[in-house]
Amino acid sequence: MTVIVAQAAELLVSSCMLAIVPNLSRGGRSYGVIENVVTHADYRRQGLGRRVLMHALDVAWQADCYKVLLATGSKRETTLRFYEEAGFQRGGKTYFEVRRP
């Protein structure tokens, strides 16, 4: 698990988490999962979210991950475009979720 952060004036203003998951398929190559991509509202549209996301991808590629997954609950088109512009594809696989009751 890696937490990637961006700071401004000693404040944590943008972050994401990358989990690298061991795998049995794909020749034993791991895959990455990115979660909790967030940027403080006062610091949005400055490229900080993109920078932490791109750094997470770099860490995953350096770890020889064969893919990186990212899920979002957001329905906002601007958020979805943000991820697409970072190279993620919408609708690639079907995602299921179960939460503890």
C-alpha angles and dihedrals in degrees: 000000000000126000113205119198141181120208133200121186092348091307125119101234106162134024148157137184126232122197117192109208123202112232139198098206130060091050091305093298115154126233131215132233120199119202140167099029103179139158125189110254093240091058102044123122092033096101096253095120090049091049095053090045093050090047090052089052091049090052090049093049091047087054088054094245111172093211142003123218127204127180127190132187091204118116093187110121091216090058093047091049089049089060093043091051087053089058102265118134123224118228098013097135136003112259123208129189137190124187128202111261 
